[in-house]
Amino acid sequence: MLCVSASVAALAVAAPLRAKPALTTACGEISDYAPAWSPDGRFLAFTRVRGSGAGSGVFRIGLDGRHQRRISAAGDYAYGAVWSPDGRRIAYATFDLAAVVRIVVARADGTAAHVVATFQGEREPPATFLSWSPDGAWVAYVDSAGDLVAADSGGGGVQRLIAHGATQRPTAEKSPMSLRTRSPSPIRPGARHARSRKVPSPPGRPTAAGSPTRS
């Protein structure tokens, strides 16, 4: 724990206050990766993976390497933290045993977490490419079908389909289980834009065969 925290602190102190590519630090059975600067430059949010990827959580740490805090719930498999433009909230994704992906928004201290979008994933946690709108009202993401969607960050249940099938999923990806980087394809000209839809109800428990059931 101390070794990992020290490596994250060294990254925070050494790095200039501008966007950086995702980096990975590791110590024994713990790996920290995908650091994201807070808008005021005082904190880093990052994903911590334990063991071979069986556990993953979102954390926050101060620029001086102190005041480390877990943002995601202890039981959640969480990853991919992104700060809101005003630095007051953090969005991230979670993934469960039924392969359901949830987009979560929480305060910067991890409190008041709420789900703003849900979609069915596949075998591994997908890269969601989370991004906030400049006014903080929407969180955009890419779902398993490759659709580019914006969700109401306040949790009102409204989503806007920005482009249907706008991206194609390459074979490699950046996720806590694979730690392989991939990028989405650009939006195709003429893609369908901006219609509203409600958040779908999440699937229920997985069956014995591993397929989700609906209540």
C-alpha positions, 0 to 999 in steps of 0.5 A: 500500500505504501509503495503504491501510494508513493508511486502515485504521489511521485507521479502527481508531483513530477507531472505538469498540470496538463493532460497526460497519457494514461500511465500504470504504476504497480507494487506487488499485487496492486496496480494503479493506472489511468490518473486523471487531474482534477481541474484545479490541479490539487488531486488525481483520480485513478483506478486501482486493480488488485491481484489479477484483475479480480477487484478494481476501484476508483480512488482520489489522492492529493498532489502531495501524496496524502489524503487518499480516498476511495470514491467507488463503493467497496463492493463495486468493480469500478474503473475509468474516473473522469472529473466534471469541469467544475471539479465537484463530481467524478464519473466512472463505470462499474461492471458486475457478474451479469456483465451489466455496465453502469455509468455512475456520477458521485461527488468528488469525495465519493458521496451521493453516488447515483447511476445515470445510465445502464447497458448490457456488456459482454465478458470483460469490462468495456472501455466507455470513453467517458466525457463531460459536457462543458456545463457539466449537465451531461456525461457522454459514453460509448456503449457495447453496441458502439452507440455514442450516448449522453446521459443526464448527469443529475440522474434524471433518467434521460439519455440522448442518442448522439449517434447510432453505431458511430463507433466500432469496437476494436479487438483490444481495449483498456480495462482493469482486466486486460490493461490493453489500450484501444481507441474508438473509430471516428464518428461517420458522416451522416450518423443519426443525431440527438434523440432522447430516450429513457434509461433501460431497466438493468437486467436481473440476476444471472442464471446458472448458465451465466445469462442475465434474467429479467424480473 
